[in-house]
């Protein structure tokens, strides 16, 4: 699995120029307030590197 490369600061935010708002794309850690990273492998999860808080993403079962 190849890495996507370095993410620039402009890729971490969504800009809405019509309303003039800026929104963070990633989640914020409920425990310490840092920005969380999303990992796809081996199981999809959100992880905080500062306090090691992890939220596992439940995958919807296909019928």
C-alpha positions, 0 to 999 in steps of 0.5 A: 500500500503506497502512501499518498504523500504529504498533506498540505494545510490547505487540504485539511480545511473546506472553504465556503467562499459564498458564506465566508466560512472555514471548516475542518475536514477531520474530526476533533478528539473528544478527550484532548481537542487535537485533530484526529487521523483516519486510518483505513487499514487494518480496520477503519478507525479515527485515531488521536496520536496525542492521547491514543483515543481511538474510534472504530468505524462500524462497517454497514453489512451488505444484504 
